[in-house]
Amino acid sequence: MEVYIAQLYSEYQEILGKAADLNYAAAVLGWDQEVGMPAKGAEARGRQLSTLATEAHKLLTCNRLGTVLEDLSQHFESIGDKDSDEACNVRLSRLDFEKNKKLPAEFVEELSQLTSLSFNAWVAAREKNDYAVFAPFLDRMIALKRRQADLYGYDSHPYDALLNDYERGSTIASLDPFFTDIKTQLSALLNRINATNQVNDAPLHGTFAKEKQWDFSMLVLEKMGFDFAAGRQDYSEHPFTTSFSPGDVRITTRLDVKNMAALLWSSIHEGGHALYEQGLPEKFYGLPLSEAAGLAVHESQSRLWENCIGRGLSFWRHFYPILQQAYPDQFAETPLDAFYRACNRVSPSLIRTEADELSYHFHVMIRYELEKELIAGTLNAADLKQAWNDQYEHYLGISPVDDKTGILQDVHWSHGMFGYFPTYSMGSFLAVQLFEEARKQLKTLDGMVEAGNFSDMLNWLRVNVHQYGRRYTSAELCKRITGKEPNVAAFVKYATEKFSYIYNLK
């Protein structure tokens, strides 16, 4: 029997490995599509991606895989094995199989083709600064995602079905309380800050040579522990991270010669994502334990590095002298404390990816509320732009000056990624909980960061987060590491202490 089970498990690994090959090949084409593909390649690229997605789906839903998973599940159940790597992989793969089977191959093909068309329409719309160019494609995408929710099935709200694609077990019922806390607790802190004198962020604005910005970002990534023998950084319209294996992880960033913050924060943020991907167990290639726990955990890694560390005073005690040396004319007369405060200015802004730590969550909440309505059918693409502008006016007191700084700023909807946005806030809250626990366990962490030594922080994440892959949900992992459930309270405490110093709050 043991030989037979070993053969079955080997067959299971082979099937999922081939599917991973196809999906990672598609990811390479997707990376190229956003980084270097010429405009006339869009139509053929859409077909290529559709073919790969369809073939991978066939493998992941074939009857033979179902039989193999059933037999392996019965075996592990019969011997009472719930926790071994093999049992865990099979259990999670069986959940994936049952979910994938609900999507017909023709639906997967249609969704993949529309995703390529929609993405290219989004790029064209941004170039023309005209939402009307993108709206018809978004309308088709919303219809497909509603259909996907119906195919998956749900108990209370169709949006719940899509949320689970990005965060296992996530529902509107579980998320709404977090966003209620954002409206109340974070609004109160924002109001206190708005009542004080505003921080001057002029040091981040000026003229900053492109090459020096790039070199500085590469230095920061190297110090963080990003392995350039297993990854690279490039430019794209919207910064992102993609992985083809822990040995090949790509990040992109964007640069503004008039605003150093644009490249700096996006590189550190995506670098955090990439460190997670480089730390996942390569020995489980194609299997669930080689994958991230969920998008909230993934976002916790990027936000921990970007905000808890990258926007921290200890970080800049190390890096600011280097930056001053690169740009003596811009920073020679700016003391460290003034630069630190500039990096942490809190002020409502239009662009989510460039938002401060506090107002950022209102950007996420707006998208969350709009997505719920879109998937429920109470809002459509034709009325979305006005709804977007109204929400920004209501929650942040500002209105987009054009479509590019408003409804066209994010790539996610062009990819059909409805249900993704809430993980940004959930990940930010989790990041603080993880960082505070790391500081308890690594007694001299602040000193190490000040010395430019990030290896202990990275190793802590490797041991406590990265090595487990999908073994635990985000909530389970949080409880395992910190002893507490995911919550907003830790973030509010962290933010109150941090911004009380920056804004001299009483």
Secondary structure, DSSP 4 states (H G I P E B T S, - for coil): -HHHHHHHHHHHHHHHHHHHHHHHHHHHHHHHHHHT--GGGHHHHHHHHHHHHHHHHHHHH-HHHHHHHHHHHHHHHHTT--SSHHHHHHHHHHHHHHHHTTS-HHHHHHHHHHHHHHHHHHHHHHHHT-HHHHHHHHHHHHHHHHHHHHHH--SS-HHHHHHTTTSTT--HHHHHHHHHHIIIIIHHHHHHHHTSPPPP-GGGBS---HHHHHHHHHHHHHHHT--GGGEEEEE-SS--EEEEETTEEEEEE--BTTBHHHHHHHHHHHHHHHHHHHHS-GGGTTSGGGS-S-HHHHHHHHHIIIIIITTSHHHHHHHHHHHHHH-HHHHTTS-HHHHHHHHT-----S-GGG--TTTHHHHHHHHHHHHHHHHHTSS-HHHHHHHHHHHHHHHHS---SSSTTTTTS-SGGGGT-TT-THHHHHHHHHHHHHHHHHHHHSTTHHHHHHTT--HHHHHHHHHHTGGGTTSS-HHHHHHHHHSS---SHHHHHHHHHHHHHHTT--
